[in-house]
Amino acid sequence: MASMLEYEFHKVWDSISTAKAVPYDFRHNYAIMNINAWTNKGFNFHDKLLYLSKSMGHTSLESTKYYYSLSPVMADILDKESSAGFDKIVPEVLPYE
């Protein structure tokens, strides 16, 4: 059974779109929109990572690092800035099973 949030979300969403979506998609959008907005305003990975983590209510930075791997622009910047350490900073995104 869907939660009340999911029920209300789909009541509105299904009336305006045929695309599949879940309420959690808004969290992904929030994270990616912020990350993409930061790319042309200088680069300070650690400050922005901490800001995003706290604003999303994450209890560990590991949860937040995932979103950086979803942003191609940020992945390129991280690769350039950290070279060999890139894989240690941003975890590999495993295929969805």
N, CA, C and O atoms as a GROMACS GRO file, in nm:
protein
  388
    1MET      N    1   0.085  -0.118   0.000
    1MET     CA    2   0.000   0.000   0.000
    1MET      C    3   0.090   0.125   0.000
    1MET      O    4   0.187   0.133   0.075
    2ALA      N    5   0.056   0.218  -0.082
    2ALA     CA    6   0.134   0.342  -0.095
    2ALA      C    7   0.112   0.432   0.026
    2ALA      O    8   0.006   0.432   0.088
    3SER      N    9   0.214   0.509   0.058
    3SER     CA   10   0.202   0.604   0.168
    3SER      C   11   0.113   0.720   0.125
    3SER      O   12   0.083   0.737   0.007
    4MET      N   13   0.070   0.797   0.221
    4MET     CA   14  -0.015   0.913   0.193
    4MET      C   15   0.058   1.011   0.101
    4MET      O   16  -0.003   1.069   0.011
    5LEU      N   17   0.189   1.030   0.124
    5LEU     CA   18   0.267   1.118   0.038
    5LEU      C   19   0.266   1.068  -0.106
    5LEU      O   20   0.245   1.146  -0.199
    6GLU      N   21   0.289   0.938  -0.125
    6GLU     CA   22   0.288   0.882  -0.260
    6GLU      C   23   0.150   0.896  -0.324
    6GLU      O   24   0.138   0.929  -0.442
    7TYR      N   25   0.048   0.872  -0.247
    7TYR     CA   26  -0.089   0.883  -0.299
    7TYR      C   27  -0.117   1.026  -0.346
    7TYR      O   28  -0.165   1.047  -0.457
    8GLU      N   29  -0.087   1.124  -0.262
    8GLU     CA   30  -0.112   1.264  -0.297
    8GLU      C   31  -0.023   1.308  -0.413
    8GLU      O   32  -0.067   1.382  -0.501
    9PHE      N   33   0.102   1.263  -0.412
    9PHE     CA   34   0.192   1.295  -0.522
    9PHE      C   35   0.135   1.247  -0.654
    9PHE      O   36   0.128   1.322  -0.751
   10HIS      N   37   0.094   1.122  -0.658
   10HIS     CA   38   0.044   1.066  -0.784
   10HIS      C   39  -0.090   1.125  -0.826
   10HIS      O   40  -0.121   1.130  -0.945
   11LYS      N   41  -0.168   1.170  -0.731
   11LYS     CA   42  -0.293   1.238  -0.764
   11LYS      C   43  -0.263   1.362  -0.849
   11LYS      O   44  -0.331   1.389  -0.948
   12VAL      N   45  -0.163   1.438  -0.809
   12VAL     CA   46  -0.125   1.559  -0.882
   12VAL      C   47  -0.042   1.524  -1.005
   12VAL      O   48  -0.073   1.568  -1.116
   13TRP      N   49   0.063   1.445  -0.987
   13TRP     CA   50   0.156   1.414  -1.096
   13TRP      C   51   0.083   1.350  -1.215
   13TRP      O   52   0.103   1.390  -1.329
   14ASP      N   53   0.000   1.251  -1.188
   14ASP     CA   54  -0.069   1.180  -1.295
   14ASP      C   55  -0.167   1.268  -1.371
   14ASP      O   56  -0.204   1.238  -1.484
   15SER      N   57  -0.210   1.377  -1.309
   15SER     CA   58  -0.301   1.469  -1.378
   15SER      C   59  -0.227   1.563  -1.474
   15SER      O   60  -0.289   1.625  -1.560
   16ILE      N   61  -0.093   1.573  -1.460
   16ILE     CA   62  -0.017   1.664  -1.547
   16ILE      C   63   0.085   1.595  -1.636
   16ILE      O   64   0.141   1.657  -1.726
   17SER      N   65   0.111   1.466  -1.610
   17SER     CA   66   0.217   1.399  -1.686
   17SER      C   67   0.189   1.250  -1.698
   17SER      O   68   0.128   1.188  -1.610
   18THR      N   69   0.235   1.194  -1.809
   18THR     CA   70   0.225   1.049  -1.827
   18THR      C   71   0.359   0.981  -1.794
   18THR      O   72   0.368   0.859  -1.794
   19ALA      N   73   0.461   1.061  -1.765
   19ALA     CA   74   0.592   1.006  -1.729
   19ALA      C   75   0.585   0.941  -1.592
   19ALA      O   76   0.510   0.985  -1.504
   20LYS      N   77   0.663   0.836  -1.574
   20LYS     CA   78   0.669   0.771  -1.444
   20LYS      C   79   0.756   0.853  -1.351
   20LYS      O   80   0.863   0.901  -1.390
   21ALA      N   81   0.712   0.870  -1.229
   21ALA     CA   82   0.788   0.947  -1.129
   21ALA      C   83   0.745   0.902  -0.990
   21ALA      O   84   0.636   0.849  -0.970
   22VAL      N   85   0.834   0.924  -0.897
   22VAL     CA   86   0.806   0.899  -0.756
   22VAL      C   87   0.849   1.023  -0.678
   22VAL      O   88   0.934   1.099  -0.726
   23PRO      N   89   0.794   1.045  -0.559
   23PRO     CA   90   0.832   1.165  -0.483
   23PRO      C   91   0.982   1.178  -0.461
   23PRO      O   92   1.034   1.290  -0.457
   24TYR      N   93   1.052   1.066  -0.447
   24TYR     CA   94   1.197   1.069  -0.424
   24TYR      C   95   1.273   1.133  -0.539
   24TYR      O   96   1.384   1.181  -0.520
   25ASP      N   97   1.213   1.136  -0.659
   25ASP     CA   98   1.278   1.198  -0.775
   25ASP      C   99   1.308   1.346  -0.748
   25ASP      O  100   1.403   1.400  -0.805
   26PHE      N  101   1.230   1.410  -0.664
   26PHE     CA  102   1.254   1.551  -0.633
   26PHE      C  103   1.384   1.569  -0.554
   26PHE      O  104   1.452   1.671  -0.570
   27ARG      N  105   1.421   1.472  -0.471
   27ARG     CA  106   1.548   1.479  -0.399
   27ARG      C  107   1.664   1.470  -0.497
   27ARG      O  108   1.762   1.545  -0.487
   28HIS      N  109   1.652   1.378  -0.593
   28HIS     CA  110   1.757   1.366  -0.695
   28HIS      C  111   1.768   1.495  -0.774
   28HIS      O  112   1.879   1.543  -0.800
   29ASN      N  113   1.656   1.551  -0.812
   29ASN     CA  114   1.655   1.675  -0.888
   29ASN      C  115   1.719   1.789  -0.808
   29ASN      O  116   1.799   1.865  -0.863
   30TYR      N  117   1.685   1.800  -0.681
   30TYR     CA  118   1.741   1.904  -0.595
   30TYR      C  119   1.894   1.892  -0.591
   30TYR      O  120   1.965   1.992  -0.606
   31ALA      N  121   1.943   1.771  -0.571
   31ALA     CA  122   2.088   1.750  -0.562
   31ALA      C  123   2.156   1.783  -0.694
   31ALA      O  124   2.256   1.856  -0.695
   32ILE      N  125   2.106   1.732  -0.803
   32ILE     CA  126   2.170   1.752  -0.934
   32ILE      C  127   2.162   1.898  -0.977
   32ILE      O  128   2.259   1.950  -1.032
   33MET      N  129   2.050   1.964  -0.954
   33MET     CA  130   2.038   2.106  -0.991
   33MET      C  131   2.140   2.190  -0.914
   33MET      O  132   2.201   2.280  -0.971
   34ASN      N  133   2.158   2.163  -0.786
   34ASN     CA  134   2.258   2.236  -0.707
   34ASN      C  135   2.399   2.208  -0.757
   34ASN      O  136   2.478   2.301  -0.775
   35ILE      N  137   2.431   2.083  -0.779
   35ILE     CA  138   2.565   2.047  -0.826
   35ILE      C  139   2.593   2.114  -0.960
   35ILE      O  140   2.701   2.171  -0.978
   36ASN      N  141   2.500   2.108  -1.052
   36ASN     CA  142   2.520   2.170  -1.184
   36ASN      C  143   2.533   2.321  -1.174
   36ASN      O  144   2.608   2.382  -1.250
   37ALA      N  145   2.462   2.383  -1.082
   37ALA     CA  146   2.470   2.529  -1.065
   37ALA      C  147   2.606   2.572  -1.012
   37ALA      O  148   2.649   2.684  -1.038
   38TRP      N  149   2.673   2.485  -0.939
   38TRP     CA  150   2.803   2.518  -0.880
   38TRP      C  151   2.918   2.505  -0.977
   38TRP      O  152   3.026   2.558  -0.949
   39THR      N  153   2.899   2.438  -1.088
   39THR     CA  154   3.012   2.406  -1.175
   39THR      C  155   3.079   2.527  -1.237
   39THR      O  156   3.199   2.521  -1.264
   40ASN      N  157   3.009   2.634  -1.262
   40ASN     CA  158   3.069   2.752  -1.326
   40ASN      C  159   3.097   2.865  -1.228
   40ASN      O  160   3.127   2.978  -1.269
   41LYS      N  161   3.088   2.837  -1.100
   41LYS     CA  162   3.107   2.941  -0.999
   41LYS      C  163   3.228   2.911  -0.911
   41LYS      O  164   3.228   2.942  -0.792
   42GLY      N  165   3.327   2.851  -0.969
   42GLY     CA  166   3.443   2.812  -0.890
   42GLY      C  167   3.423   2.670  -0.840
   42GLY      O  168   3.313   2.615  -0.850
   43PHE      N  169   3.527   2.614  -0.788
   43PHE     CA  170   3.518   2.474  -0.746
   43PHE      C  171   3.577   2.458  -0.607
   43PHE      O  172   3.696   2.482  -0.587
   44ASN      N  173   3.496   2.418  -0.514
   44ASN     CA  174   3.540   2.384  -0.381
   44ASN      C  175   3.461   2.262  -0.338
   44ASN      O  176   3.359   2.272  -0.270
   45PHE      N  177   3.510   2.148  -0.381
   45PHE     CA  178   3.439   2.022  -0.363
   45PHE      C  179   3.395   1.998  -0.219
   45PHE      O  180   3.279   1.966  -0.195
   46HIS      N  181   3.486   2.012  -0.125
   46HIS     CA  182   3.456   1.975   0.013
   46HIS      C  183   3.350   2.066   0.075
   46HIS      O  184   3.261   2.017   0.146
   47ASP      N  185   3.356   2.197   0.052
   47ASP     CA  186   3.255   2.287   0.107
   47ASP      C  187   3.118   2.258   0.050
   47ASP      O  188   3.020   2.252   0.123
   48LYS      N  189   3.112   2.239  -0.081
   48LYS     CA  190   2.983   2.215  -0.145
   48LYS      C  191   2.929   2.077  -0.109
   48LYS      O  192   2.808   2.060  -0.093
   49LEU      N  193   3.015   1.980  -0.097
   49LEU     CA  194   2.972   1.846  -0.059
   49LEU      C  195   2.908   1.849   0.080
   49LEU      O  196   2.802   1.791   0.101
   50LEU      N  197   2.972   1.916   0.173
   50LEU     CA  198   2.919   1.927   0.308
   50LEU      C  199   2.787   2.003   0.309
   50LEU      O  200   2.692   1.962   0.376
   51TYR      N  201   2.780   2.114   0.235
   51TYR     CA  202   2.656   2.192   0.226
   51TYR      C  203   2.542   2.105   0.174
   51TYR      O  204   2.434   2.102   0.233
   52LEU      N  205   2.565   2.035   0.064
   52LEU     CA  206   2.460   1.953   0.004
   52LEU      C  207   2.419   1.842   0.100
   52LEU      O  208   2.301   1.812   0.116
   53SER      N  209   2.518   1.780   0.162
   53SER     CA  210   2.490   1.672   0.255
   53SER      C  211   2.400   1.718   0.370
   53SER      O  212   2.301   1.652   0.403
   54LYS      N  213   2.435   1.830   0.429
   54LYS     CA  214   2.356   1.882   0.541
   54LYS      C  215   2.217   1.927   0.497
   54LYS      O  216   2.119   1.905   0.567
   55SER      N  217   2.209   1.990   0.380
   55SER     CA  218   2.079   2.039   0.334
   55SER      C  219   1.985   1.926   0.297
   55SER      O  220   1.863   1.944   0.296
   56MET      N  221   2.040   1.808   0.265
   56MET     CA  222   1.957   1.693   0.232
   56MET      C  223   1.931   1.604   0.353
   56MET      O  224   1.856   1.506   0.345
   57GLY      N  225   1.993   1.638   0.465
   57GLY     CA  226   1.971   1.562   0.588
   57GLY      C  227   2.047   1.430   0.593
   57GLY      O  228   2.011   1.342   0.671
   58HIS      N  229   2.152   1.418   0.512
   58HIS     CA  230   2.232   1.296   0.516
   58HIS      C  231   2.314   1.291   0.644
   58HIS      O  232   2.359   1.394   0.695
   59THR      N  233   2.333   1.172   0.695
   59THR     CA  234   2.414   1.156   0.817
   59THR      C  235   2.559   1.125   0.784
   59THR      O  236   2.645   1.129   0.872
   60SER      N  237   2.587   1.092   0.657
   60SER     CA  238   2.726   1.069   0.617
   60SER      C  239   2.749   1.128   0.478
   60SER      O  240   2.657   1.138   0.396
   61LEU      N  241   2.873   1.167   0.453
   61LEU     CA  242   2.908   1.222   0.322
   61LEU      C  243   2.902   1.116   0.213
   61LEU      O  244   2.884   1.149   0.096
   62GLU      N  245   2.917   0.991   0.250
   62GLU     CA  246   2.911   0.882   0.152
   62GLU      C  247   2.777   0.883   0.078
   62GLU      O  248   2.772   0.857  -0.042
   63SER      N  249   2.669   0.912   0.149
   63SER     CA  250   2.537   0.917   0.085
   63SER      C  251   2.530   1.028  -0.019
   63SER      O  252   2.463   1.014  -0.121
   64THR      N  253   2.599   1.138   0.007
   64THR     CA  254   2.595   1.254  -0.081
   64THR      C  255   2.685   1.237  -0.203
   64THR      O  256   2.654   1.288  -0.311
   65LYS      N  257   2.796   1.168  -0.186
   65LYS     CA  258   2.889   1.149  -0.298
   65LYS      C  259   2.822   1.085  -0.419
   65LYS      O  260   2.860   1.111  -0.533
   66TYR      N  261   2.724   1.004  -0.394
   66TYR     CA  262   2.652   0.937  -0.503
   66TYR      C  263   2.599   1.038  -0.604
   66TYR      O  264   2.607   1.015  -0.725
   67TYR      N  265   2.545   1.149  -0.558
   67TYR     CA  266   2.485   1.248  -0.647
   67TYR      C  267   2.589   1.314  -0.737
   67TYR      O  268   2.558   1.351  -0.851
   68TYR      N  269   2.711   1.329  -0.689
   68TYR     CA  270   2.818   1.385  -0.771
   68TYR      C  271   2.847   1.294  -0.891
   68TYR      O  272   2.880   1.342  -0.999
   69SER      N  273   2.834   1.164  -0.870
   69SER     CA  274   2.861   1.071  -0.980
   69SER      C  275   2.750   1.075  -1.085
   69SER      O  276   2.770   1.027  -1.196
   70LEU      N  277   2.634   1.130  -1.053
   70LEU     CA  278   2.523   1.140  -1.149
   70LEU      C  279   2.534   1.261  -1.240
   70LEU      O  280   2.464   1.270  -1.341
   71SER      N  281   2.620   1.354  -1.206
   71SER     CA  282   2.634   1.477  -1.283
   71SER      C  283   2.758   1.469  -1.372
   71SER      O  284   2.870   1.478  -1.322
   72PRO      N  285   2.739   1.451  -1.504
   72PRO     CA  286   2.855   1.439  -1.594
   72PRO      C  287   2.951   1.557  -1.585
   72PRO      O  288   3.073   1.538  -1.590
   73VAL      N  289   2.898   1.678  -1.573
   73VAL     CA  290   2.985   1.796  -1.566
   73VAL      C  291   3.071   1.789  -1.441
   73VAL      O  292   3.191   1.815  -1.447
   74MET      N  293   3.011   1.755  -1.329
   74MET     CA  294   3.086   1.748  -1.204
   74MET      C  295   3.184   1.632  -1.207
   74MET      O  296   3.295   1.644  -1.154
   75ALA      N  297   3.147   1.522  -1.267
   75ALA     CA  298   3.238   1.408  -1.276
   75ALA      C  299   3.364   1.448  -1.353
   75ALA      O  300   3.475   1.408  -1.316
   76ASP      N  301   3.348   1.525  -1.460
   76ASP     CA  302   3.465   1.572  -1.536
   76ASP      C  303   3.554   1.663  -1.452
   76ASP      O  304   3.676   1.651  -1.455
   77ILE      N  305   3.492   1.754  -1.378
   77ILE     CA  306   3.568   1.846  -1.293
   77ILE      C  307   3.640   1.768  -1.183
   77ILE      O  308   3.758   1.792  -1.156
   78LEU      N  309   3.570   1.674  -1.120
   78LEU     CA  310   3.632   1.594  -1.014
   78LEU      C  311   3.749   1.514  -1.069
   78LEU      O  312   3.852   1.500  -1.003
   79ASP      N  313   3.732   1.460  -1.189
   79ASP     CA  314   3.840   1.384  -1.250
   79ASP      C  315   3.962   1.472  -1.273
   79ASP      O  316   4.075   1.431  -1.245
   80LYS      N  317   3.939   1.592  -1.323
   80LYS     CA  318   4.049   1.686  -1.350
   80LYS      C  319   4.116   1.730  -1.220
   80LYS      O  320   4.239   1.735  -1.212
   81GLU      N  321   4.036   1.762  -1.119
   81GLU     CA  322   4.090   1.813  -0.993
   81GLU      C  323   4.162   1.707  -0.911
   81GLU      O  324   4.259   1.736  -0.842
   82SER      N  325   4.113   1.584  -0.919
   82SER     CA  326   4.168   1.484  -0.829
   82SER      C  327   4.249   1.375  -0.898
   82SER      O  328   4.310   1.292  -0.830
   83SER      N  329   4.249   1.374  -1.028
   83SER     CA  330   4.325   1.276  -1.107
   83SER      C  331   4.310   1.135  -1.052
   83SER      O  332   4.200   1.080  -1.055
   84ALA      N  333   4.417   1.077  -1.003
   84ALA     CA  334   4.416   0.937  -0.960
   84ALA      C  335   4.323   0.912  -0.840
   84ALA      O  336   4.276   0.801  -0.821
   85GLY      N  337   4.298   1.015  -0.761
   85GLY     CA  338   4.212   0.998  -0.643
   85GLY      C  339   4.064   1.003  -0.672
   85GLY      O  340   3.983   0.991  -0.581
   86PHE      N  341   4.026   1.022  -0.798
   86PHE     CA  342   3.885   1.037  -0.834
   86PHE      C  343   3.801   0.920  -0.786
   86PHE      O  344   3.694   0.940  -0.729
   87ASP      N  345   3.846   0.798  -0.809
   87ASP     CA  346   3.768   0.681  -0.771
   87ASP      C  347   3.752   0.668  -0.620
   87ASP      O  348   3.658   0.605  -0.572
   88LYS      N  349   3.842   0.730  -0.546
   88LYS     CA  350   3.829   0.728  -0.400
   88LYS      C  351   3.728   0.832  -0.353
   88LYS      O  352   3.662   0.812  -0.251
   89ILE      N  353   3.714   0.942  -0.428
   89ILE     CA  354   3.622   1.049  -0.390
   89ILE      C  355   3.478   1.015  -0.427
   89ILE      O  356   3.388   1.028  -0.345
   90VAL      N  357   3.459   0.972  -0.549
   90VAL     CA  358   3.324   0.943  -0.599
   90VAL      C  359   3.313   0.793  -0.624
   90VAL      O  360   3.387   0.738  -0.704
   91PRO      N  361   3.220   0.729  -0.556
   91PRO     CA  362   3.207   0.585  -0.574
   91PRO      C  363   3.151   0.551  -0.712
   91PRO      O  364   3.079   0.629  -0.772
   92GLU      N  365   3.187   0.433  -0.760
   92GLU     CA  366   3.134   0.386  -0.888
   92GLU      C  367   2.984   0.362  -0.872
   92GLU      O  368   2.939   0.310  -0.770
   93VAL      N  369   2.907   0.401  -0.974
   93VAL     CA  370   2.763   0.376  -0.974
   93VAL      C  371   2.740   0.241  -1.038
   93VAL      O  372   2.770   0.221  -1.156
   94LEU      N  373   2.688   0.149  -0.961
   94LEU     CA  374   2.663   0.016  -1.012
   94LEU      C  375   2.535   0.012  -1.093
   94LEU      O  376   2.442   0.088  -1.062
   95PRO      N  377   2.526  -0.073  -1.195
   95PRO     CA  378   2.404  -0.081  -1.275
   95PRO      C  379   2.287  -0.124  -1.187
   95PRO      O  380   2.302  -0.205  -1.096
   96TYR      N  381   2.173  -0.069  -1.216
   96TYR     CA  382   2.051  -0.102  -1.142
   96TYR      C  383   2.007  -0.242  -1.180
   96TYR      O  384   1.995  -0.274  -1.298
   97GLU      N  385   1.984  -0.324  -1.082
   97GLU     CA  386   1.942  -0.461  -1.109
   97GLU      C  387   1.795  -0.476  -1.092
   97GLU      O  388   1.741  -0.586  -1.111
   0.00000   0.00000   0.00000
